[in-house]
Every structure is written in structure tokens, then in C-alpha cells.
Amino acid sequence: MEEQTGQTCIICGQIKEEGIVIVSHFICEDCEAEMVRTEAEDAKYRFFIGRMKKIGLQKNA
């Protein structure tokens, strides 16, 4: 059995090796790149906003 490494992306839900961590939440580099290219008028923009709401600011930060 192969051990999985990496983290689960909060946008796509896949386990990936490369990406960024924002307040302990991982976003894979593929989703990060797609978010940067997405225009505010695009329907997918709202999807990304909804997923990003999972990232809350830490109290006492």
C-alpha cells in the first residue's frame, strides 16, 4: 500500500504536493493559477469565493 503525501486542496478537494497555505488551509498550485486568471464576471468566480470562505481569520491574531 502506497502512502499518500501532500495536502488536500480546499478548492478542488484533491491531494496535491505543491501549493500555498493560507491560515492553515492548503490551495494547490493548479487552483491558485485558475483563481488568478478568473474574471469577477465568470460564474466560477462565485465558486472560488464560496470555497475561500472556509478560510477564517484566527481570533487573537
C-alpha positions in Angstrom: 0.0 0.0 0.0 1.4 3.4 -1.0 1.5 6.2 1.5 0.0 9.4 0.2 1.9 12.6 0.8 0.7 16.1 0.2 -2.3 18.0 1.4 -5.9 18.3 0.4 -6.8 21.4 -1.5 -9.8 23.3 -0.1 -10.8 24.3 -3.6 -10.7 21.0 -5.7 -10.5 18.5 -2.8 -7.6 16.6 -4.4 -4.4 15.7 -2.6 -1.6 17.7 -4.1 2.1 18.2 -3.4 2.6 21.8 -4.5 0.6 24.9 -3.5 0.2 27.6 -0.9 -1.1 27.6 2.7 -3.3 30.4 3.9 -4.1 30.3 7.6 -3.5 26.6 7.7 -5.7 25.9 4.6 -4.0 24.5 1.5 -4.7 25.6 -2.0 -3.0 23.6 -4.8 -1.0 25.5 -7.4 -3.5 24.5 -10.2 -6.4 26.1 -8.3 -4.3 29.1 -7.4 -3.4 29.7 -11.0 -7.0 29.3 -12.1 -8.3 31.7 -9.5 -5.8 34.3 -10.6 -7.0 34.0 -14.2 -10.7 34.0 -13.4 -12.6 37.3 -14.1 -15.1 38.5 -11.5 -17.9 38.2 -14.1 -17.1 34.5 -14.6 -19.6 32.0 -13.0 -16.6 30.1 -11.5 -15.6 33.3 -9.5 -18.5 32.7 -7.1 -17.5 29.1 -6.7 -14.0 30.2 -5.7 -15.3 32.8 -3.3 -17.5 30.2 -1.6 -14.5 27.8 -1.1 -12.3 30.7 0.1 -14.9 31.4 2.9 -13.6 28.3 4.6 -10.5 30.4 5.5 -11.4 32.3 8.6 -9.2 34.8 10.3 -7.8 33.5 13.6 -9.1 35.2 16.7 -6.4 36.7 18.8 -4.1 37.0 15.7 
